[in-house]
Amino acid sequence: MKRSIFFILFLFCRCSGIQHSEQDKLRQQNAKGEFIYRRSNEIVYEIPPIEPRIRDLYPWEQSYIGSIPKITKEWFRCKGTSGNAPKIEEKQQGAPAHFYDCGGTGKHSLPIQNEEEFIFPILIELLNEIQAKTGKKVIITCGHRCPQHNVYADSSSKAQVSKHMVGAEVDFYVQGLEFQPEEAVKWIMSYYKKHPKYHGKKEFEEFIRYDKTDVDVSTQPWYNKEVFIKLYKKNEGRDWDNRHPYPYVSLQVRYDRDRDEKVIYSWPKANGGFRRY
Ligand SMILES: [Zn+2]
């Protein structure tokens, strides 16, 4: 009985196999080829041209301009340190004056604005612009000075109203262009001419020479509405922070574009505008 069932199944499978191969033969016999005709310039699907995509920067790359680290407010911290020996200055009258340096960045913050450490952003923007355009590193010799380091670095009466104390002034030179400080001045001016933010605003785009004689430099300074630029030659403007042998540029903020007000030194801001630890 079992045998006859297997035999019937065998016959059934075999018949169905023969049927399939017959169908394939028939299909091939009846199949007709047909050419596809189209014009040489005929396009069915438009393929957009391939363009290389510029990848987004990784977070760690965003803090660099080429191989140069970007300047941030961290670079402006007070250069004072308690390791500096007291300075004694003889006076024409009375006892000599003693000056002690501050405790440094471990003992006080940068100026505070809106509960955050603050340096005027235009200073940071301009220094990074110089780095980007020259491909060279900007060396900040003096950013923020707390009042104690300010008097230690420069005890002259003029320095006692320095905008270094309110985060609105920076002294610097460019590594590799130490003796061409005019290059830095040139890039500052070109930034104002080219940046869309200042486009059409003459008071920012155009720099005027400062022709008064109440300055400590022999080169006439330049200014626009926002900044004041002084160029110190290698024998000018020497103080504790600028003991290097190079000429340097001093950049002061004159106008706060966010608050639409003049930037001036004020005793309360200089002395109470930062945190002591
Ligand atoms: Zn200090």
Boltz pocket constraint, residues with backbone or C-beta under 6 A from the ligand:
constraints:
  - pocket:
      binder: B
      contacts: [[A, 78], [A, 79], [A, 80], [A, 102], [A, 103], [A, 104], [A, 105], [A, 108], [A, 145], [A, 146], [A, 147], [A, 148], [A, 149]]
      max_distance: 6.0
